Amino acid sequence: MGGKKWAAALQIAAVYVGTVVGAGFATGREIVEFFSRFGFFGLLSILMSGYLLIAMGTKLMRMAAQIGAKSYQEFTIYLFGSWIGRGINLLMLFMLLGVSAVMLSGAGAVFEEQLGLGKSLGVYLTIFLSIAVMLVGVKGLFVVNTFVVPLMISFSLLLMGFSIQMPHFVEQLLWIPHADDGWKAVVAPFSYSAFNLALAQAVLVPIATEIKDDWTIKWGGILGGIALTVILLSSHFTLIMLPNLQSYQIPMAVIMKNVASSLYWIFVLVIYSEIFTSVIGNVFGLERQMKQYVPIPTIVSVIFIFSIAYIISLVDYGELLSYLYPLFGYVSLLFFILLWMKPLKIKGE
């Protein structure tokens, strides 16, 4: 296979990782909520999630390219049929809005907890920069992702290296803490993968259709899924070494400050960039979807989306994430089951 195909596959992988590694993922808060607070059971859940992200993410993109879906709405209607599909699309609209609000709140939390500045400054700055980038176009998304994703992976591996060398690492890894909602550790791999794929499809479906080549899409999905599994595992190995890990808004930055303070500011910038790309990705998907319902100029719909997201983002970031994300996960399970059941027909196979 030519180098061009591998380069395209790597680009798909980077966009896949960049889309999933949003605010909750980059800050470590989402990984704590779904996995790390369950100790060893959380580790098993991550391995299962990794498999699902590789298999189902690849299937989603290959299927989208196969049917030539230009947007995730077309893809949803293909999976669910016209009537239910429309209802699901409306639900997705609210989910994307909710997640955009969590991201904005996360940007505010970076400014507040890590920089000692006001939360609202972080939120306003993010809104202003997002609108600026969106007026330039989505090309910027590719550029930011191909730069930030490798940095994110490098930092995750670096922190994992420090954590593994700490005393009592193996004890912490095998420890199973008491959790009143311990049953969630069993559901977590499914709700987590379903939630992330249901949201990522807003970006993955049009990209897969544009690239068309099945081999490239397949390997892009596999490489992206593997990279996500590696980041999940390395983050988990790092997070379990932090005492009272549920009490921080941005646990990953707290750890970086403790073990490698010289890299701390770069890391905070990377976390912020990840949140920023996710905000743009989500709002881009929302704006395109709103156009189908009401034909209004881009700038009007973008300002409208940000106004609503801003109001929701006034709630505390940790609280918002621990309530909304699991809820969206359960909602997305139906999408996940149908994607899993729908057969993939590829010519020549």
GUMIMAR-18724 format. One record per residue (C-alpha): residue number from 1; residue in one letter; x, y, z. Coordinates in steps of 0.05 Angstrom, whole numbers. Each point is the difference from the previous one (the first is absolute). Layout:
<pt pos="NUM" code="A" u="X" v="Y" w="Z"/>
...
***
This chain:
<pt pos="1" code="M" u="0" v="0" w="0"/>
<pt pos="2" code="G" u="25" v="69" w="-17"/>
<pt pos="3" code="G" u="24" v="50" w="51"/>
<pt pos="4" code="K" u="-57" v="47" w="-21"/>
<pt pos="5" code="K" u="-52" v="-49" w="25"/>
<pt pos="6" code="W" u="35" v="-8" w="67"/>
<pt pos="7" code="A" u="5" v="76" w="6"/>
<pt pos="8" code="A" u="-75" v="6" w="-13"/>
<pt pos="9" code="A" u="-14" v="-56" w="50"/>
<pt pos="10" code="L" u="42" v="36" w="53"/>
<pt pos="11" code="Q" u="-38" v="64" w="-13"/>
<pt pos="12" code="I" u="-67" v="-36" w="11"/>
<pt pos="13" code="A" u="30" v="-30" w="63"/>
<pt pos="14" code="A" u="21" v="69" w="26"/>
<pt pos="15" code="V" u="-70" v="29" w="-13"/>
<pt pos="16" code="Y" u="-32" v="-60" w="34"/>
<pt pos="17" code="V" u="44" v="8" w="61"/>
<pt pos="18" code="G" u="-8" v="76" w="0"/>
<pt pos="19" code="T" u="-76" v="-6" w="-3"/>
<pt pos="20" code="V" u="-5" v="-49" w="57"/>
<pt pos="21" code="V" u="53" v="31" w="44"/>
<pt pos="22" code="G" u="-43" v="58" w="22"/>
<pt pos="23" code="A" u="-1" v="40" w="64"/>
<pt pos="24" code="G" u="-19" v="-58" w="45"/>
<pt pos="25" code="F" u="53" v="-45" w="-30"/>
<pt pos="26" code="A" u="58" v="49" w="-1"/>
<pt pos="27" code="T" u="-12" v="25" w="71"/>
<pt pos="28" code="G" u="-5" v="-71" w="26"/>
<pt pos="29" code="R" u="-68" v="15" w="30"/>
<pt pos="30" code="E" u="-39" v="-45" w="-48"/>
<pt pos="31" code="I" u="48" v="-58" w="10"/>
<pt pos="32" code="V" u="-8" v="6" w="76"/>
<pt pos="33" code="E" u="-76" v="2" w="-7"/>
<pt pos="34" code="F" u="-6" v="-61" w="-45"/>
<pt pos="35" code="F" u="60" v="-42" w="20"/>
<pt pos="36" code="S" u="54" v="19" w="49"/>
<pt pos="37" code="R" u="-44" v="7" w="62"/>
<pt pos="38" code="F" u="-15" v="-75" w="-6"/>
<pt pos="39" code="G" u="73" v="-19" w="7"/>
<pt pos="40" code="F" u="18" v="-68" w="-32"/>
<pt pos="41" code="F" u="-70" v="-8" w="-28"/>
<pt pos="42" code="G" u="10" v="66" w="-35"/>
<pt pos="43" code="L" u="62" v="-29" w="-34"/>
<pt pos="44" code="L" u="-40" v="-59" w="-27"/>
<pt pos="45" code="S" u="-54" v="49" w="-24"/>
<pt pos="46" code="I" u="52" v="41" w="-37"/>
<pt pos="47" code="L" u="26" v="-62" w="-38"/>
<pt pos="48" code="M" u="-72" v="-16" w="-21"/>
<pt pos="49" code="S" u="-11" v="73" w="-21"/>
<pt pos="50" code="G" u="63" v="-1" w="-41"/>
<pt pos="51" code="Y" u="-24" v="-60" w="-39"/>
<pt pos="52" code="L" u="-68" v="33" w="-12"/>
<pt pos="53" code="L" u="31" v="66" w="-22"/>
<pt pos="54" code="I" u="44" v="-37" w="-51"/>
<pt pos="55" code="A" u="-54" v="-47" w="-27"/>
<pt pos="56" code="M" u="-60" v="46" w="1"/>
<pt pos="57" code="G" u="36" v="65" w="-20"/>
<pt pos="58" code="T" u="28" v="-36" w="-61"/>
<pt pos="59" code="K" u="-68" v="-30" w="-17"/>
<pt pos="60" code="L" u="-34" v="68" w="7"/>
<pt pos="61" code="M" u="47" v="34" w="-49"/>
<pt pos="62" code="R" u="1" v="-57" w="-51"/>
<pt pos="63" code="M" u="-76" v="-3" w="1"/>
<pt pos="64" code="A" u="-7" v="75" w="-8"/>
<pt pos="65" code="A" u="47" v="-1" w="-61"/>
<pt pos="66" code="Q" u="-36" v="-60" w="-28"/>
<pt pos="67" code="I" u="-69" v="34" w="1"/>
<pt pos="68" code="G" u="30" v="68" w="-18"/>
<pt pos="69" code="A" u="-30" v="36" w="61"/>
<pt pos="70" code="K" u="19" v="73" w="-3"/>
<pt pos="71" code="S" u="-21" v="15" w="72"/>
<pt pos="72" code="Y" u="-13" v="-41" w="62"/>
<pt pos="73" code="Q" u="-75" v="15" w="-8"/>
<pt pos="74" code="E" u="-1" v="-41" w="-64"/>
<pt pos="75" code="F" u="39" v="-54" w="36"/>
<pt pos="76" code="T" u="-49" v="-1" w="58"/>
<pt pos="77" code="I" u="-60" v="-5" w="-47"/>
<pt pos="78" code="Y" u="36" v="-59" w="-35"/>
<pt pos="79" code="L" u="7" v="-35" w="67"/>
<pt pos="80" code="F" u="-67" v="15" w="31"/>
<pt pos="81" code="G" u="-47" v="13" w="-58"/>
<pt pos="82" code="S" u="-31" v="67" w="-16"/>
<pt pos="83" code="W" u="-48" v="12" w="59"/>
<pt pos="84" code="I" u="43" v="-23" w="59"/>
<pt pos="85" code="G" u="62" v="28" w="-35"/>
<pt pos="86" code="R" u="-29" v="70" w="2"/>
<pt pos="87" code="G" u="-15" v="-6" w="74"/>
<pt pos="88" code="I" u="70" v="-25" w="14"/>
<pt pos="89" code="N" u="30" v="58" w="-40"/>
<pt pos="90" code="L" u="-39" v="49" w="43"/>
<pt pos="91" code="L" u="27" v="-35" w="62"/>
<pt pos="92" code="M" u="70" v="5" w="-28"/>
<pt pos="93" code="L" u="-10" v="75" w="-8"/>
<pt pos="94" code="F" u="-11" v="6" w="75"/>
<pt pos="95" code="M" u="58" v="-47" w="15"/>
<pt pos="96" code="L" u="48" v="41" w="-42"/>
<pt pos="97" code="L" u="-25" v="63" w="34"/>
<pt pos="98" code="G" u="9" v="-31" w="69"/>
<pt pos="99" code="V" u="70" v="-24" w="-17"/>
<pt pos="100" code="S" u="19" v="68" w="-29"/>
<pt pos="101" code="A" u="-22" v="30" w="67"/>
<pt pos="102" code="V" u="43" v="-51" w="38"/>
<pt pos="103" code="M" u="59" v="19" w="-44"/>
<pt pos="104" code="L" u="-9" v="75" w="13"/>
<pt pos="105" code="S" u="-6" v="-14" w="74"/>
<pt pos="106" code="G" u="64" v="-42" w="-6"/>
<pt pos="107" code="A" u="36" v="58" w="-34"/>
<pt pos="108" code="G" u="-23" v="44" w="58"/>
<pt pos="109" code="A" u="25" v="-53" w="50"/>
<pt pos="110" code="V" u="69" v="1" w="-32"/>
<pt pos="111" code="F" u="4" v="75" w="11"/>
<pt pos="112" code="E" u="-28" v="-4" w="70"/>
<pt pos="113" code="E" u="34" v="-62" w="31"/>
<pt pos="114" code="Q" u="66" v="1" w="-38"/>
<pt pos="115" code="L" u="13" v="73" w="-18"/>
<pt pos="116" code="G" u="-33" v="33" w="60"/>
<pt pos="117" code="L" u="-40" v="45" w="-47"/>
<pt pos="118" code="G" u="-76" v="8" w="-3"/>
<pt pos="119" code="K" u="-42" v="-56" w="-30"/>
<pt pos="120" code="S" u="-39" v="50" w="-43"/>
<pt pos="121" code="L" u="64" v="27" w="-32"/>
<pt pos="122" code="G" u="15" v="-71" w="-25"/>
<pt pos="123" code="V" u="-70" v="-9" w="-26"/>
<pt pos="124" code="Y" u="-3" v="68" w="-36"/>
<pt pos="125" code="L" u="69" v="-10" w="-31"/>
<pt pos="126" code="T" u="-19" v="-69" w="-26"/>
<pt pos="127" code="I" u="-65" v="26" w="-31"/>
<pt pos="128" code="F" u="37" v="58" w="-33"/>
<pt pos="129" code="L" u="56" v="-45" w="-29"/>
<pt pos="130" code="S" u="-50" v="-53" w="-23"/>
<pt pos="131" code="I" u="-41" v="50" w="-39"/>
<pt pos="132" code="A" u="63" v="27" w="-32"/>
<pt pos="133" code="V" u="23" v="-70" w="-21"/>
<pt pos="134" code="M" u="-69" v="-20" w="-25"/>
<pt pos="135" code="L" u="-3" v="60" w="-46"/>
<pt pos="136" code="V" u="66" v="-23" w="-31"/>
<pt pos="137" code="G" u="-27" v="-70" w="-12"/>
<pt pos="138" code="V" u="8" v="-72" w="22"/>
<pt pos="139" code="K" u="70" v="-7" w="-31"/>
<pt pos="140" code="G" u="26" v="28" w="65"/>
<pt pos="141" code="L" u="-27" v="-60" w="38"/>
<pt pos="142" code="F" u="46" v="-48" w="-38"/>
<pt pos="143" code="V" u="60" v="45" w="13"/>
<pt pos="144" code="V" u="-12" v="6" w="74"/>
<pt pos="145" code="N" u="-16" v="-74" w="9"/>
<pt pos="146" code="T" u="62" v="-26" w="-37"/>
<pt pos="147" code="F" u="42" v="44" w="46"/>
<pt pos="148" code="V" u="-35" v="-10" w="67"/>
<pt pos="149" code="V" u="-16" v="-75" w="-3"/>
<pt pos="150" code="P" u="73" v="-25" w="-3"/>
<pt pos="151" code="L" u="17" v="48" w="57"/>
<pt pos="152" code="M" u="-59" v="-27" w="41"/>
<pt pos="153" code="I" u="23" v="-72" w="-10"/>
<pt pos="154" code="S" u="73" v="18" w="18"/>
<pt pos="155" code="F" u="-21" v="34" w="65"/>
<pt pos="156" code="S" u="-46" v="-59" w="19"/>
<pt pos="157" code="L" u="58" v="-49" w="-10"/>
<pt pos="158" code="L" u="48" v="45" w="37"/>
<pt pos="159" code="L" u="-46" v="5" w="61"/>
<pt pos="160" code="M" u="-11" v="-75" w="-3"/>
<pt pos="161" code="G" u="76" v="-10" w="2"/>
<pt pos="162" code="F" u="4" v="41" w="64"/>
<pt pos="163" code="S" u="-59" v="-35" w="32"/>
<pt pos="164" code="I" u="25" v="-71" w="-14"/>
<pt pos="165" code="Q" u="65" v="16" w="37"/>
<pt pos="166" code="M" u="-36" v="24" w="63"/>
<pt pos="167" code="P" u="-1" v="-46" w="61"/>
<pt pos="168" code="H" u="-65" v="-41" w="9"/>
<pt pos="169" code="F" u="-18" v="7" w="-73"/>
<pt pos="170" code="V" u="-19" v="-74" w="-7"/>
<pt pos="171" code="E" u="-41" v="2" w="65"/>
<pt pos="172" code="Q" u="-39" v="60" w="-26"/>
<pt pos="173" code="L" u="-10" v="-33" w="-68"/>
<pt pos="174" code="L" u="-31" v="-63" w="31"/>
<pt pos="175" code="W" u="-39" v="36" w="54"/>
<pt pos="176" code="I" u="-75" v="1" w="-5"/>
<pt pos="177" code="P" u="-30" v="59" w="38"/>
<pt pos="178" code="H" u="-70" v="-2" w="28"/>
<pt pos="179" code="A" u="-50" v="36" w="-45"/>
<pt pos="180" code="D" u="-75" v="4" w="15"/>
<pt pos="181" code="D" u="-14" v="-1" w="-75"/>
<pt pos="182" code="G" u="50" v="-56" w="-15"/>
<pt pos="183" code="W" u="-47" v="-30" w="-52"/>
<pt pos="184" code="K" u="17" v="58" w="-45"/>
<pt pos="185" code="A" u="70" v="-30" w="-10"/>
<pt pos="186" code="V" u="-34" v="-56" w="-40"/>
<pt pos="187" code="V" u="-42" v="47" w="-43"/>
<pt pos="188" code="A" u="57" v="52" w="-8"/>
<pt pos="189" code="P" u="36" v="-29" w="-61"/>
<pt pos="190" code="F" u="-65" v="-2" w="-39"/>
<pt pos="191" code="S" u="-29" v="67" w="21"/>
<pt pos="192" code="Y" u="68" v="34" w="-6"/>
<pt pos="193" code="S" u="14" v="-26" w="-71"/>
<pt pos="194" code="A" u="-71" v="11" w="-22"/>
<pt pos="195" code="F" u="0" v="72" w="26"/>
<pt pos="196" code="N" u="66" v="17" w="-32"/>
<pt pos="197" code="L" u="-17" v="-31" w="-67"/>
<pt pos="198" code="A" u="-70" v="30" w="-3"/>
<pt pos="199" code="L" u="32" v="69" w="8"/>
<pt pos="200" code="A" u="61" v="-12" w="-43"/>
<pt pos="201" code="Q" u="-43" v="-22" w="-59"/>
<pt pos="202" code="A" u="-16" v="74" w="-12"/>
<pt pos="203" code="V" u="73" v="6" w="-23"/>
<pt pos="204" code="L" u="16" v="-72" w="-22"/>
<pt pos="205" code="V" u="-58" v="-11" w="-48"/>
<pt pos="206" code="P" u="14" v="58" w="-48"/>
<pt pos="207" code="I" u="75" v="-14" w="2"/>
<pt pos="208" code="A" u="-8" v="-74" w="-17"/>
<pt pos="209" code="T" u="-47" v="17" w="-58"/>
<pt pos="210" code="E" u="49" v="50" w="-27"/>
<pt pos="211" code="I" u="59" v="-49" w="2"/>
<pt pos="212" code="K" u="-41" v="-59" w="-28"/>
<pt pos="213" code="D" u="59" v="-49" w="-2"/>
<pt pos="214" code="D" u="-19" v="-60" w="43"/>
<pt pos="215" code="W" u="71" v="-22" w="16"/>
<pt pos="216" code="T" u="20" v="70" w="23"/>
<pt pos="217" code="I" u="-62" v="8" w="43"/>
<pt pos="218" code="K" u="8" v="-69" w="31"/>
<pt pos="219" code="W" u="72" v="13" w="21"/>
<pt pos="220" code="G" u="-16" v="71" w="22"/>
<pt pos="221" code="G" u="-54" v="-28" w="47"/>
<pt pos="222" code="I" u="45" v="-56" w="26"/>
<pt pos="223" code="L" u="60" v="46" w="13"/>
<pt pos="224" code="G" u="-46" v="53" w="32"/>
<pt pos="225" code="G" u="-33" v="-52" w="45"/>
<pt pos="226" code="I" u="68" v="-27" w="22"/>
<pt pos="227" code="A" u="26" v="70" w="15"/>
<pt pos="228" code="L" u="-62" v="14" w="42"/>
<pt pos="229" code="T" u="9" v="-65" w="38"/>
<pt pos="230" code="V" u="73" v="18" w="14"/>
<pt pos="231" code="I" u="-20" v="69" w="26"/>
<pt pos="232" code="L" u="-56" v="-30" w="43"/>
<pt pos="233" code="L" u="47" v="-51" w="31"/>
<pt pos="234" code="S" u="58" v="48" w="12"/>
<pt pos="235" code="S" u="-48" v="51" w="30"/>
<pt pos="236" code="H" u="-30" v="-53" w="46"/>
<pt pos="237" code="F" u="69" v="-23" w="23"/>
<pt pos="238" code="T" u="15" v="73" w="17"/>
<pt pos="239" code="L" u="-66" v="17" w="33"/>
<pt pos="240" code="I" u="-2" v="-59" w="48"/>
<pt pos="241" code="M" u="63" v="29" w="34"/>
<pt pos="242" code="L" u="-35" v="65" w="18"/>
<pt pos="243" code="P" u="-32" v="0" w="70"/>
<pt pos="244" code="N" u="-72" v="25" w="3"/>
<pt pos="245" code="L" u="-2" v="0" w="-76"/>
<pt pos="246" code="Q" u="-74" v="17" w="-3"/>
<pt pos="247" code="S" u="10" v="67" w="36"/>
<pt pos="248" code="Y" u="36" v="34" w="-58"/>
<pt pos="249" code="Q" u="-30" v="33" w="-62"/>
<pt pos="250" code="I" u="63" v="-12" w="-41"/>
<pt pos="251" code="P" u="36" v="-59" w="32"/>
<pt pos="252" code="M" u="50" v="-10" w="-57"/>
<pt pos="253" code="A" u="28" v="71" w="8"/>
<pt pos="254" code="V" u="6" v="-9" w="76"/>
<pt pos="255" code="I" u="43" v="-63" w="-12"/>
<pt pos="256" code="M" u="43" v="35" w="-52"/>
<pt pos="257" code="K" u="13" v="57" w="50"/>
<pt pos="258" code="N" u="22" v="-51" w="52"/>
<pt pos="259" code="V" u="46" v="-43" w="-43"/>
<pt pos="260" code="A" u="26" v="44" w="-57"/>
<pt pos="261" code="S" u="-13" v="73" w="18"/>
<pt pos="262" code="S" u="46" v="25" w="-56"/>
<pt pos="263" code="L" u="-49" v="-28" w="-52"/>
<pt pos="264" code="Y" u="-61" v="22" w="38"/>
<pt pos="265" code="W" u="-16" v="63" w="-40"/>
<pt pos="266" code="I" u="8" v="-35" w="-67"/>
<pt pos="267" code="F" u="-46" v="-55" w="25"/>
<pt pos="268" code="V" u="-53" v="51" w="22"/>
<pt pos="269" code="L" u="4" v="31" w="-70"/>
<pt pos="270" code="V" u="-9" v="-69" w="-32"/>
<pt pos="271" code="I" u="-61" v="-15" w="44"/>
<pt pos="272" code="Y" u="-29" v="68" w="-19"/>
<pt pos="273" code="S" u="14" v="-13" w="-75"/>
<pt pos="274" code="E" u="-36" v="-67" w="5"/>
<pt pos="275" code="I" u="-60" v="32" w="32"/>
<pt pos="276" code="F" u="2" v="54" w="-53"/>
<pt pos="277" code="T" u="1" v="-48" w="-59"/>
<pt pos="278" code="S" u="-58" v="-38" w="30"/>
<pt pos="279" code="V" u="-41" v="63" w="9"/>
<pt pos="280" code="I" u="11" v="18" w="-73"/>
<pt pos="281" code="G" u="-15" v="-71" w="-23"/>
<pt pos="282" code="N" u="-65" v="-2" w="38"/>
<pt pos="283" code="V" u="-24" v="69" w="-18"/>
<pt pos="284" code="F" u="18" v="-13" w="-73"/>
<pt pos="285" code="G" u="-44" v="-63" w="2"/>
<pt pos="286" code="L" u="-56" v="37" w="35"/>
<pt pos="287" code="E" u="1" v="58" w="-48"/>
<pt pos="288" code="R" u="-5" v="-46" w="-60"/>
<pt pos="289" code="Q" u="-58" v="-36" w="32"/>
<pt pos="290" code="M" u="-38" v="64" w="17"/>
<pt pos="291" code="K" u="5" v="22" w="-72"/>
<pt pos="292" code="Q" u="-44" v="-59" w="-19"/>
<pt pos="293" code="Y" u="-55" v="25" w="46"/>
<pt pos="294" code="V" u="7" v="75" w="-7"/>
<pt pos="295" code="P" u="38" v="34" w="-57"/>
<pt pos="296" code="I" u="37" v="55" w="37"/>
<pt pos="297" code="P" u="70" v="29" w="-12"/>
<pt pos="298" code="T" u="58" v="-37" w="32"/>
<pt pos="299" code="I" u="20" v="56" w="46"/>
<pt pos="300" code="V" u="-71" v="6" w="29"/>
<pt pos="301" code="S" u="-7" v="-74" w="14"/>
<pt pos="302" code="V" u="71" v="-3" w="30"/>
<pt pos="303" code="I" u="-15" v="58" w="48"/>
<pt pos="304" code="F" u="-67" v="-33" w="18"/>
<pt pos="305" code="I" u="34" v="-67" w="15"/>
<pt pos="306" code="F" u="53" v="33" w="43"/>
<pt pos="307" code="S" u="-51" v="41" w="38"/>
<pt pos="308" code="I" u="-38" v="-63" w="22"/>
<pt pos="309" code="A" u="64" v="-40" w="13"/>
<pt pos="310" code="Y" u="25" v="59" w="42"/>
<pt pos="311" code="I" u="-61" v="0" w="45"/>
<pt pos="312" code="I" u="6" v="-76" w="13"/>
<pt pos="313" code="S" u="76" v="7" w="10"/>
<pt pos="314" code="L" u="-12" v="44" w="62"/>
<pt pos="315" code="V" u="-10" v="-65" w="39"/>
<pt pos="316" code="D" u="63" v="-28" w="32"/>
<pt pos="317" code="Y" u="42" v="-40" w="-50"/>
<pt pos="318" code="G" u="9" v="-64" w="42"/>
<pt pos="319" code="E" u="-74" v="-1" w="19"/>
<pt pos="320" code="L" u="-22" v="12" w="-72"/>
<pt pos="321" code="L" u="44" v="-55" w="-27"/>
<pt pos="322" code="S" u="-16" v="-53" w="52"/>
<pt pos="323" code="Y" u="-75" v="11" w="-12"/>
<pt pos="324" code="L" u="-5" v="11" w="-75"/>
<pt pos="325" code="Y" u="52" v="-48" w="-28"/>
<pt pos="326" code="P" u="-26" v="-65" w="31"/>
<pt pos="327" code="L" u="-71" v="21" w="-18"/>
<pt pos="328" code="F" u="20" v="11" w="-73"/>
<pt pos="329" code="G" u="37" v="-67" w="2"/>
<pt pos="330" code="Y" u="-64" v="-38" w="16"/>
<pt pos="331" code="V" u="-38" v="39" w="-54"/>
<pt pos="332" code="S" u="54" v="-18" w="-51"/>
<pt pos="333" code="L" u="-4" v="-75" w="14"/>
<pt pos="334" code="L" u="-58" v="-9" w="-48"/>
<pt pos="335" code="F" u="41" v="31" w="-56"/>
<pt pos="336" code="F" u="57" v="-46" w="18"/>
<pt pos="337" code="I" u="-42" v="-64" w="-1"/>
<pt pos="338" code="L" u="-29" v="17" w="-69"/>
<pt pos="339" code="L" u="69" v="16" w="-28"/>
<pt pos="340" code="W" u="25" v="-66" w="27"/>
<pt pos="341" code="M" u="-58" v="-40" w="-31"/>
<pt pos="342" code="K" u="-1" v="34" w="-68"/>
<pt pos="343" code="P" u="42" v="-42" w="-49"/>
<pt pos="344" code="L" u="57" v="33" w="-38"/>
<pt pos="345" code="K" u="-1" v="-15" w="-75"/>
<pt pos="346" code="I" u="66" v="16" w="-35"/>
<pt pos="347" code="K" u="8" v="-13" w="-74"/>
<pt pos="348" code="G" u="50" v="-54" w="-16"/>
<pt pos="349" code="E" u="-3" v="-33" w="68"/>
***
